[in-house]
């Protein structure tokens, strides 16, 4: 939400953009993504219940999950 808010503040268009995030948007962030006109969301890991991703799909936003191999923290 911070990136979308910053884009709006400085006048950067987000319509038809692709949003790359580490986790899928939550149910509170999804409406902001939809309102910003973002066309595609690419994420690495599912967050929470998955309701946010479902909201995006229902609104016609293309949602993709990448298969990311996270480095070992050990």
C-alpha positions as CSV (number, residue, x, y, z in Angstrom):
1,X,0.0,0.0,0.0
2,X,2.9,2.4,0.7
3,X,4.2,2.0,-2.9
4,X,0.8,2.7,-4.4
5,X,0.3,5.7,-2.1
6,X,3.7,7.1,-3.0
7,X,3.0,6.6,-6.7
8,X,-0.2,8.6,-6.3
9,X,1.5,11.3,-4.4
10,X,4.2,11.9,-7.0
11,X,1.9,11.4,-10.0
12,X,3.1,8.0,-11.3
13,X,0.4,6.2,-13.1
14,X,-0.4,2.7,-11.8
15,X,-3.0,1.7,-14.4
16,X,-2.2,-1.5,-16.2
17,X,1.0,-1.9,-14.0
18,X,2.4,-5.2,-12.7
19,X,3.0,-5.3,-8.9
20,X,5.8,-7.5,-7.6
21,X,5.5,-8.4,-3.9
22,X,7.0,-11.0,-1.6
23,X,3.6,-12.2,-0.3
24,X,0.1,-12.1,-1.8
25,X,-1.9,-9.0,-0.9
26,X,-4.2,-9.4,2.1
27,X,-7.9,-8.8,2.1
28,X,-7.3,-5.2,3.2
29,X,-4.7,-4.4,0.5
30,X,-6.5,-6.0,-2.4
31,X,-9.1,-3.3,-2.8
32,X,-6.3,-0.7,-2.9
33,X,-4.6,-2.7,-5.7
34,X,-7.9,-2.9,-7.6
35,X,-8.6,0.8,-7.1
36,X,-5.1,1.7,-8.4
37,X,-5.9,-0.1,-11.6
38,X,-3.1,-2.6,-11.3
39,X,-3.5,-5.3,-13.9
40,X,-1.2,-8.0,-12.6
41,X,0.2,-9.1,-9.2
42,X,3.2,-11.5,-8.9
43,X,4.1,-12.8,-5.5
44,X,6.3,-15.4,-3.9
45,X,4.4,-16.8,-1.0
46,X,0.7,-16.9,0.1
47,X,-0.2,-14.6,2.9
48,X,-3.0,-15.4,5.4
49,X,-6.2,-16.9,4.2
50,X,-5.7,-16.1,0.5
51,X,-8.9,-14.0,0.5
52,X,-6.9,-11.0,-0.9
53,X,-5.8,-13.0,-3.9
54,X,-9.3,-14.2,-4.5
55,X,-10.6,-10.7,-4.4
56,X,-8.1,-9.7,-7.0
57,X,-9.0,-12.5,-9.3
58,X,-12.7,-11.7,-8.9
59,X,-11.9,-8.1,-10.0
60,X,-10.1,-9.3,-13.1
61,X,-6.5,-8.8,-11.9
62,X,-4.1,-11.4,-13.1
63,X,-2.5,-13.1,-10.1
64,X,0.6,-15.3,-10.4
65,X,2.7,-17.1,-7.7
66,X,6.3,-17.6,-8.4
67,X,8.1,-20.8,-7.3
68,X,10.9,-19.2,-5.3
69,X,13.6,-21.1,-3.5
70,X,14.5,-19.0,-0.5
71,X,18.1,-19.2,0.7
72,X,18.8,-21.1,3.9
73,X,19.1,-18.9,7.0
74,X,21.1,-21.5,8.8
